[in-house]
Structures are given as C-alpha cells and as structure tokens.
Amino acid sequence: MSNPANRTVAAERTGNRAPAGQTGSRGVDGGDDEREAGVVGSTGRVTGTVGTGLVGEVMVHVPERQGAEAFLAYLAVPGDRLPVGTPVLVIEYQPPRTVYVAPIGP
C-alpha cells in the first residue's frame, strides 16, 4: 500500500495542473486564465511541420508578453499538413506549452 505522504510530495512536484484536455486555472491565483487569454486568438508561424499524427512547433506572437514564444502544436481540425512558414491562428491553449492551431488564409 502506498504512503499518503509520498502522494502529497508528488502532487507538490507536479503542481495543481488541470487534467489533460482541460484548460483554466491551475492554482489559487488564477494565473493560467490570464495566460490563456493572451495566447488564444494569437497568430504565429509554423517552425516545425504540424499535421495529423505529428507534434509540430509554432512561434506565436503574444502581445501581452511583448514577444514571440515557441509552443508544441497540433492541428485544431484534422486535415492537411502545415509546412514550415504557414501562418496560423491559435484556437486552443493547454498549459504549459501546447496549442491547437488552424491555418490562416486560403
């Protein structure tokens, strides 16, 4: 039988993260809600091919943080691969560094 103290230590190491597939506040300060608002709706460019079955990478312009940041990226809607250089829109954000994107334009 596992020791309850070990589970507490493990929970402290990983933080109060939302379960996979959920976004929102991780802690009592509500910090992730604020961060999410700055990422969803932002635009960026693909820096590592994004596609079905692939984990890509995008650089996203986040005005609230005054710069661009790298995120792991998945397609928001399954479809064709997005090659390097494709402009994208962030549809969903999952802390700490994952976004779901859709291509911008035709």
N, C-alpha and C positions, 0 to 999 in steps of 0.2 A: 504494500500500500504506500502511496506517495505521501510525502511530508507536506502539509499545507504551507509551511514556511517557504519551501522551495518554489511552490507555485506563485507566491507573493513576490519573491525575488525575480522570477522570470517575467512576471507582469510588469514589474518596475523597469526591467531592462528594455522591454519592447514598447513601453508606453501604452497609453489608452487609445489604441488605434481602432477605428471603425472596422467592422468585418468586411471582407472582400466584397466588392460590388456596392458598397455604401460610401457616401461622402458625407461631409459635415464635420461638426466639432469633435476633436479628439480629446480635448481636455476641458477643464473648467473655465479657461479664459476665452474659449470660442475662437481661438486663433485660426483654425482651418477654414471656418466660414468666411473670414475676411480674405484669406489667401485664395480661396476658390473663386470668389467674386472677381479677383484680378486676373485669373487665368482663363476661365470660361469666357468665350467670346473674343479672345485674343487671336491674333494672326501670327503666322510663322512660316518657316520653310523647312522642307524635309532635308535632313542631313544624312539619313540612313534609310534606305528603302523601306516603305511601310506597305504591308499587304496582308492578305488572308494567310494565317499561319506564320506570320513574321512579326517580330518585335522590331520596330523601326526606331528612328530618333528624329526629333524635330527641335529646331531652335525657335522659341516663342518669344515675341516681344511682349513684355509685361510692364506697361507704363507705370503702375503703382510701385514697381520696384526699380524703375529707371534703368531698364536694360533688357537684354535678351538672356534666356536661360534654356538649357538643354533638358528635354524630357523624353522618356521612353514613350513610344507612340503605337497605338493600334488604330485600325480603321473603325470609324463610328458606325458605318454601314458597310457590310461586306461587298467587295467589288474588285475592280482592277487595282493592281499595284500602283503606288505613288512613287515615282522615281525621285532621286535626289534633285532638289531645286524646285519641286512643286510647291506652290503657295497653298497653305492650309488654314482652316479655322478650327479652333478648339471647341468641341461640342461638350465634352465631359472631362472632369479632372478627378483623379483619385490620388490622394496623398500617399507618399510624399512626392513622387516624381513621374507619375504616369498620366497621359492624356489620351483621349479618343478624338480623332481628327477627321475632317471631311475636306476634300479639295475645294479650292475657290476657283470659280470661273468655269468656262466650258470644258 
